[in-house]
Amino acid sequence: MAAEVIDGKQISGQVRERVRDGVAADVGAGRRAPGLATVLVGDDPASHVYVANKRKACEEAGIRSIHHELATDVAEDDLVGLVRALEADPEVDGILVQMPLPSELDPDRVLAEISPAKDVDGLTPANAGLLAQGKIGVAEALELDSDAPVAGLIACTPSGVMEMLRVTGVPLEGAEAVIVGRSTLVGRPLASLLLSANATVTVCHSRTRDLVETCRRADVLVAAVGVAELVRGDWVKPGATVIDVGINRTENGLVGDVEFDGAAAIAQAITPVPGGVGPMTIAMLLANTLRAARANAYA
């Protein structure tokens, strides 16, 4: 039996509708609309597409988009100065510096200028630490109906993956979850979220021994390594749920980190590329921005 294809567009649409309703309610109550600042450096085509999609999503949700584009050869001090100015601006609730930056720029220095309260990407050491300690979780990421101060903001892609698993009804307590990829953007924070859901988590990487057999144990298999179709169909445990975070441009178009047809023939459920995790990332960014704006209003 072919796997259920998890529709990221549909699930993300539900999140975006909640954000849109929340923004409308706040504006109707006399508050200003949330403001998200995006900073794009250089001329990377993929980055331009990503930022354009984020800005469009902001507009549709009623969130103000405050956009800055800088040349590839911008001085690092100038970029840091811009981020500092956005950090000091009370009209800016969230700051997103699109990665990757040109190789001459130090991303750690730039991101260090963003406070945890405006870190809608969830990448600052403070927010990452709260997540690693289990102080924040996916329930907080989607707490859009409360004015209570937020404990922290969670990286968008991992929280989006968790929402997909929740909506799909994938049992996580006691499940064996395997993540292929240990990045600070996806693999590590997702491992913390799955642990908080009482899954048993294995994080694989380039030094993992017998990667194939490790993947075959997984009830939930997440591929987030950035290698086109690395995970083959025969790596998948029958009845597993497969989450493909990868997006790779090939001669045959966009493909994920999972060989879709082979995996779909064995798995119980699988995310497609495109149309799977990608839309969830933007939806969770909007949710983070709304939560940051509410925290800012009551700071």
C-alpha positions as CSV (number, residue, x, y, z in Angstrom):
1,M,0.0,0.0,0.0
2,A,1.3,3.4,-1.0
3,A,2.2,5.8,1.9
4,E,-0.1,8.7,2.9
5,V,1.4,11.9,1.5
6,I,1.5,14.5,4.3
7,D,0.3,17.7,2.8
8,G,2.4,20.5,4.2
9,K,0.5,23.1,2.2
10,Q,-2.8,22.2,3.9
11,I,-1.3,22.0,7.4
12,S,0.7,25.2,7.0
13,G,-2.5,26.9,5.8
14,Q,-4.2,26.1,9.1
15,V,-1.3,27.6,11.0
16,R,-1.3,30.7,8.8
17,E,-5.0,31.1,9.2
18,R,-4.6,31.1,13.0
19,V,-1.8,33.7,12.7
20,R,-4.0,35.9,10.4
21,D,-6.9,35.7,12.8
22,G,-4.6,36.5,15.8
23,V,-3.1,39.6,14.0
24,A,-6.6,40.8,13.0
25,A,-7.8,40.4,16.6
26,D,-4.8,42.4,17.9
27,V,-5.2,45.2,15.4
28,G,-8.9,45.3,16.1
29,A,-8.1,45.7,19.8
30,G,-6.0,48.8,19.0
31,R,-2.5,47.3,18.8
32,R,-0.2,47.8,15.9
33,A,0.5,45.0,13.5
34,P,3.6,42.9,14.1
35,G,6.7,43.8,12.2
36,L,9.2,41.4,10.7
37,A,12.5,42.7,9.4
38,T,14.2,40.6,6.8
39,V,17.8,41.2,5.8
40,L,19.1,39.8,2.5
41,V,22.8,40.0,1.6
42,G,24.0,39.3,-1.9
43,D,22.4,37.9,-5.1
44,D,21.9,34.2,-4.3
45,P,18.8,33.3,-6.4
46,A,17.5,30.8,-3.9
47,S,17.8,33.2,-1.0
48,H,15.9,35.9,-3.0
49,V,13.1,33.4,-3.7
50,Y,12.9,32.4,0.0
51,V,12.8,35.9,1.2
52,A,10.2,36.9,-1.4
53,N,8.0,34.0,-0.2
54,K,8.4,35.1,3.4
55,R,7.5,38.7,2.7
56,K,4.4,37.6,0.7
57,A,3.3,35.4,3.6
58,C,3.7,38.3,6.0
59,E,1.5,40.5,3.8
60,E,-1.2,37.8,3.6
61,A,-1.1,37.4,7.4
62,G,-1.3,41.2,8.1
63,I,2.3,41.3,9.4
64,R,4.4,44.3,8.3
65,S,7.4,43.4,6.2
66,I,10.4,45.6,6.8
67,H,12.9,44.6,4.2
68,H,16.6,45.4,3.6
69,E,18.8,44.3,0.7
70,L,22.6,44.7,0.9
71,A,25.3,44.1,-1.7
72,T,27.5,41.0,-1.6
73,D,30.5,43.2,-0.8
74,V,28.9,45.0,2.2
75,A,31.3,45.6,5.1
76,E,30.6,43.3,8.0
77,D,30.5,46.3,10.3
78,D,27.8,47.9,8.2
79,L,25.7,44.7,8.3
80,V,26.1,44.5,12.1
81,G,25.2,48.1,12.4
82,L,21.9,47.5,10.5
83,V,21.0,44.5,12.7
84,R,21.7,46.7,15.8
85,A,19.4,49.4,14.5
86,L,16.7,46.9,13.8
87,E,17.2,45.4,17.3
88,A,16.7,48.9,18.8
89,D,13.6,49.7,16.7
90,P,10.4,49.2,18.8
91,E,8.4,48.7,15.6
92,V,10.4,45.6,14.8
93,D,9.3,42.5,16.6
94,G,11.3,39.9,14.7
95,I,14.6,39.9,12.8
96,L,15.5,37.4,10.1
97,V,18.9,37.5,8.5
98,Q,18.7,35.2,5.5
99,M,21.4,32.5,5.4
100,P,23.8,31.7,4.0
101,L,25.7,34.9,4.1
102,P,28.6,35.6,1.7
103,S,31.7,33.7,2.8
104,E,33.5,36.9,3.9
105,L,31.0,37.6,6.6
106,D,30.8,36.0,10.0
107,P,27.3,34.7,10.6
108,D,27.9,34.2,14.3
109,R,28.9,37.8,14.9
110,V,25.8,39.0,13.0
111,L,23.4,36.7,14.8
112,A,24.9,37.7,18.1
113,E,23.3,41.1,17.7
114,I,19.8,39.7,17.7
115,S,18.2,39.4,21.1
116,P,16.3,36.2,22.0
117,A,13.0,38.1,22.1
118,K,13.4,39.1,18.4
119,D,15.0,35.8,17.3
120,V,12.1,34.5,15.2
121,D,14.5,32.0,13.6
122,G,15.2,30.5,17.1
123,L,18.9,30.4,16.4
124,T,20.4,32.4,19.3
125,P,22.3,30.5,22.0
126,A,19.7,31.5,24.6
127,N,16.7,30.1,22.6
128,A,18.7,27.0,21.6
129,G,19.7,26.5,25.2
130,L,16.1,26.8,26.5
131,L,15.0,24.2,23.9
132,A,17.9,21.8,24.7
133,Q,17.0,22.0,28.4
134,G,13.3,21.2,27.7
135,K,12.2,24.7,29.0
136,I,10.3,25.3,25.7
137,G,8.6,23.0,23.3
138,V,6.3,22.7,20.4
139,A,3.2,23.5,22.5
140,E,4.7,27.0,23.1
141,A,5.5,27.4,19.5
142,L,1.8,27.4,18.6
143,E,0.4,29.2,21.6
144,L,-1.3,31.9,19.6
145,D,-4.3,32.5,21.8
146,S,-2.5,33.9,24.8
147,D,-1.0,37.2,25.8
148,A,1.3,35.5,28.3
149,P,5.0,36.3,27.9
150,V,6.9,33.7,25.8
151,A,9.6,31.7,27.4
152,G,11.5,31.5,24.1
153,L,11.2,31.0,20.4
154,I,11.9,27.7,18.5
155,A,13.6,27.2,15.2
156,C,10.9,27.2,12.5
157,T,11.6,24.1,10.5
158,P,11.8,21.7,13.6
159,S,8.6,23.2,15.1
160,G,6.9,22.8,11.7
161,V,8.0,19.1,11.5
162,M,6.5,18.5,15.0
163,E,3.2,20.2,14.0
164,M,3.0,17.9,10.9
165,L,3.6,14.9,13.1
166,R,0.9,16.0,15.5
167,V,-1.7,16.7,12.9
168,T,-1.0,13.5,11.1
169,G,-1.4,11.6,14.4
170,V,2.0,10.0,14.4
171,P,2.6,8.4,17.9
172,L,5.9,9.7,19.3
173,E,5.9,8.4,22.9
174,G,8.2,5.4,23.0
175,A,8.9,5.6,19.3
176,E,12.4,5.3,17.8
177,A,13.2,8.5,15.9
178,V,16.3,8.8,13.6
179,I,17.4,12.1,12.3
180,V,20.0,12.1,9.5
181,G,21.8,15.5,9.9
182,R,23.0,17.3,13.0
183,S,22.8,21.0,11.9
184,T,21.9,23.7,14.5
185,L,19.1,24.8,12.2
186,V,17.2,21.4,12.0
187,G,18.8,18.3,13.4
188,R,19.8,19.4,16.9
189,P,16.7,21.4,17.8
190,L,14.4,18.7,16.3
191,A,16.2,16.1,18.4
192,S,15.3,18.1,21.5
193,L,11.7,18.5,20.5
194,L,11.4,14.7,19.8
195,L,13.0,14.0,23.2
196,S,10.4,16.2,24.9
197,A,7.7,14.1,23.2
198,N,9.3,11.0,24.8
199,A,10.7,9.6,21.7
200,T,14.0,7.7,21.7
201,V,16.2,9.8,19.4
202,T,19.3,8.9,17.3
203,V,21.1,11.7,15.4
204,C,23.2,10.5,12.5
205,H,26.0,12.3,10.7
206,S,28.9,11.7,8.4
207,R,30.7,9.6,11.0
208,T,27.8,7.3,11.8
209,R,28.6,3.6,11.5
210,D,26.2,1.6,9.4
211,L,23.9,4.5,8.6
212,V,21.5,2.2,6.6
213,E,20.8,-0.2,9.5
214,T,20.3,2.7,11.9
215,C,17.7,4.2,9.5
216,R,16.0,0.9,9.2
217,R,15.2,0.9,12.9
218,A,13.3,4.2,12.8
219,D,9.6,4.5,13.4
220,V,10.1,8.2,12.5
221,L,12.9,8.9,10.0
222,V,13.9,12.5,9.3
223,A,16.3,13.3,6.5
224,A,17.9,16.8,6.9
225,V,21.4,16.4,5.4
226,G,21.2,18.3,2.1
227,V,22.2,15.4,-0.2
228,A,19.8,14.7,-3.0
229,E,18.0,11.3,-2.6
230,L,20.6,10.0,-0.1
231,V,18.0,8.0,1.8
232,R,16.9,5.1,-0.4
233,G,13.6,3.2,-0.2
234,D,15.2,0.1,1.3
235,W,16.5,2.2,4.2
236,V,13.0,2.7,5.4
237,K,11.3,0.4,8.0
238,P,7.9,-0.9,6.8
239,G,5.2,1.4,8.3
240,A,7.6,4.2,9.2
241,T,6.8,7.9,8.9
242,V,9.4,9.7,6.7
243,I,10.0,13.4,7.0
244,D,12.1,14.9,4.2
245,V,13.5,18.3,5.1
246,G,15.9,18.4,2.2
247,I,15.4,20.5,-0.9
248,N,18.0,20.0,-3.7
249,R,18.0,21.5,-7.2
250,T,18.9,18.9,-9.8
251,E,18.6,18.5,-13.6
252,N,15.3,16.8,-13.0
253,G,13.9,19.6,-10.8
254,L,13.6,19.9,-7.0
255,V,14.1,16.7,-5.0
256,G,14.5,16.0,-1.4
257,D,17.0,14.0,0.7
258,V,14.8,10.9,0.3
259,E,14.3,8.8,-2.8
260,F,10.5,9.4,-2.8
261,D,9.0,6.6,-4.9
262,G,11.0,3.9,-3.2
263,A,10.3,5.2,0.3
264,A,6.6,5.8,-0.4
265,A,6.2,2.2,-1.3
266,I,7.3,1.1,2.1
267,A,6.5,3.9,4.6
268,Q,3.1,4.5,6.2
269,A,3.4,8.3,5.7
270,I,5.8,10.6,3.9
271,T,6.3,14.3,3.1
272,P,6.8,15.3,-0.5
273,V,9.3,17.8,-1.9
274,P,8.2,20.4,-2.7
275,G,5.0,20.9,-0.7
276,G,6.0,19.2,2.5
277,V,8.1,20.7,5.2
278,G,8.9,23.9,3.2
279,P,5.5,25.6,3.7
280,M,5.6,24.7,7.4
281,T,8.8,26.6,7.9
282,I,7.2,29.9,6.7
283,A,4.1,29.3,8.7
284,M,6.0,28.8,11.9
285,L,8.0,31.9,11.2
286,L,4.7,33.9,11.1
287,A,3.7,32.2,14.4
288,N,6.9,33.2,16.0
289,T,6.6,36.8,14.8
290,L,3.1,37.1,16.3
291,R,4.2,35.6,19.6
292,A,7.3,38.0,19.6
293,A,5.0,41.0,18.9
294,R,2.7,40.1,21.8
295,A,5.6,39.7,24.2
296,N,7.0,43.0,23.0
297,A,3.7,44.7,23.6
298,Y,3.7,43.6,27.2
299,A,7.4,44.0,27.9
